[in-house]
Amino acid sequence: MSNVGCRVFLKVNRPSKELVEGFKGLPVANIADEMNRFYCVDARIKPYNDKPLLGTAFTVKVRVADNLFLHKALELAQPGDVLIVDAQGDVANAITGEIMMTQAAVNGLAGVVIDGAIRDAEAMKDLDMSIYAAGVQPKGPYKDGPGEINVPVCCGGVVVNPGDIVVGDKDGIVIINPKDAPIVLEKAKVKLATETKALEVIRSGEKREKPWLEKGLKAVNCEIIDGFYNE
């Protein structure tokens, strides 16, 4: 393992399918709230179709404008994996396009997240697989390497390890350490139930109680003035 920066690790310590599937249908916002608003991928990485994202991280680190190791990752990743591609946020060259992403979908991957650019954006809408990227660029990549597979990577400002749980929707993407996942899952379910109840109250026309509101205003010594600003 001496060739740092040009190596492939074949094994991934994946969490159980049952644990991953437990997050199905949970809003990313609810999960993020129960992780103290951390571990959310930067908003510049956006979805390019309507497919929800849920799976296990299979990480790839590529050189700027190069996709040699992404091609190798496509051969190694398993159904249900999410390719997390650290392309260093560079959007001068697309790292992938319709052909590679069609292959990924046919292989049963749950999705691809690229901190870099894609091309053939229109074709991504019809893929039976979720895809996120930092941008779109018609210029293609090179295939020279180096790169790494299944090492910790940085994607949208978040460190992602092989085997992490990846959840995405229209709001964005959250990364969950499998060791934290059981408690995060239960708390996120409670959060969703609480918010669902709040929406029911609002839609019924009832007043929604906010016991924290006045307490928060008092804590910052907010002055309430019964008058006009320019009097």
N, C-alpha and C positions, 0 to 999 in steps of 0.2 A: 504493500500500500504506500509506496514511496513516491508515486507519480501524482502528487497533489495537483488538482486542477484538471486532470485527465484520467478519470477512473469511473467505473461503473460498479455499484453495489447491487447484487441481484435480489437480496432478501429485504422484505418490508415487514415490520411487525404490525400487521393490520388488526384493528379492533374487531370485535364480533359484528356480524351482519345485523344482529338484533339491536345492538347499541346504536349503530349508524342509522338504521331504519327508524329508530325512536324519534329522530329529529325531523322525520318527514312531515311536511305541512306546518312546521313551526316557523313563524316569521323570524327573519334574521334580526330584526330590531328587538324582539323579545329575548332572543338568545344573547345578544350583545348587552342588553340592559342587565342581565344576570351574570355578566362577566365584567361588570363595572365599566362598561363602554370601551373596553380594550379589545384587541385582537381582531379588529375590523380592517379589511383591506382598503387601501386608499380609494376614494371615490372616482379617481381618474380611470380606474379599471372598470369598464362598463359591460353590461350584457349585450350580446348581438343577436339573441333570439329570445323567445318567451319560455324556454324550457327551464324548469326549476333545477337547481344544482344541489346534489347531495351525494357524497362519496368519500373515499379515502385517498389522502394525498400520495401521489407518486411524483417525486420532485425531480426537476431537471434544471441544471445550470448551464446556460449556453453563452458563448462569446457573442458580443454585439454583432448583429447582422449575420449570424451563423446558426444553422439548424441541424448540423450533423448529429448531435446527441439527442435532439428531439426525434429524429428518425429512428434511432436506436431505442428510445423510450417507447415508441409506438409498438415495437416488436416485443417489449418486455412487460408492459402494463397489463393488468388483468381486468376483466369485466367488473364494473363498479368502481374502478379507480378514477381519480381526477388528476390529470396532468397539471402540475403547478410549475410553470416555466419562468425561471428567473432570467429574463433577457435584459436586465439592468435598466428597464424603463425606456430603452431606446426605441424610437419609432421611425428612424431613418430608413429602415428596411423591414419588410414583413418577414416574420419568422415562419409563418405557415399560411396555407390557403385551402381552397376547396378540396383538393385531392387528398391531402394529408388528414384533414378533419373529417372527410367522408370515411376514410379508413378507420379513424378513431371511433366514429359512431358505429360502424359495422362491427368493430371489435368488441363493442359493448361497454366502452368507457362511459362513465357518468358525466364527464365534462372535461373541458380544457380551460385553464386560466393562464393568461400570458401577460406578464409584466413587460410588454413590448407590443409590436404591431402585427396585425393580420392583414390579409388581402382577400379578395373575392367575398366581400362583406355581404353582398346580396344573397349569395348562396348559403350563408350561415343561417339565414332565417328558416330554411327548410330542413336543417339537420335534426335528427332525433337524438340530440345531445346538447347540453348547455355549453355555451362558449362565451368567455369574457376576455377582453383585451384592453390595452391602454390606448389603442388607436388603430387607424387603418392607413395602409401605405401600399401603393401598387408595386414598388420596387421589391424584387425578391431577395432571398438570402443567399449566402455562400455555404459551402459544406466542407470546411477545413478544420473545424474544431479549434481549440480543445473544448472540454466541457466535463460535467459530472452528472451522475444519475444517483438518486436516492441518498443525497446528503442534505443537511439543512440549507435552505435557500431563503432569500428575501423576496417577497412578493407584495407589492403595494405597501411597503413599510412594515410588514409583519413577517417575523421569522416563521417559516413553515417546515416542519419535520416530516419525513416519510411516515405515513401511518396516521397523521392528524386527520380529524374529521372536518370536512369542508361543506359548508352550507351556504347557498346563495339564492337570492331572489332579486326582484327589481330594485330593492334598496341597496344591494351590494353583497359582500361576502364576509363571513366570519369563520375564523379558524379555531378549532377546539382540540385541545390536548385530550387524548382518550382517557388519561388518568382523571381529568376533571369532568369528563363527559357525563357520568351518571348523575352527579349532583346538579350540574348545569341543566341537564335535561329536565329533571323534576322541577327545578325552580322556574324554568322557561314555560313549562306547562301551566304552572300556577299563575305566572305573569299573563299568559294568553287568556286564561279564564277570567282573571281580574279585569283585563281590558275589554273582553267581550261583554262582561256585565256592565261596565261603565258605558259602553256604546248603547246597550239596551236601555239604560236609564236616560241617556241623552235623547235617544230617538223617541222615547215615550213622552217626552216633554217635562219629565221630572227634573228637579234641581239636583245637580251632582254635587255631593258634599266634597269639600276640599279642606280638611282640617289643617293641612300643612301650609295653606296659603297665608293666613294672617300671622301665623307663627313665623314664617319666613320673612314677611315684611317687617315684623317687630324686631327680628334679629338684626336687621340692617338699619334699624332706626328710621324707617321710612315715615315721612311726614304726610298725612292726609289732610288736604286743605279744602274746605267747603267754600270755594270761590273760583273766580276766573284768573287765568295767568296774568292778564294785563290790567287787572284792577289796581 
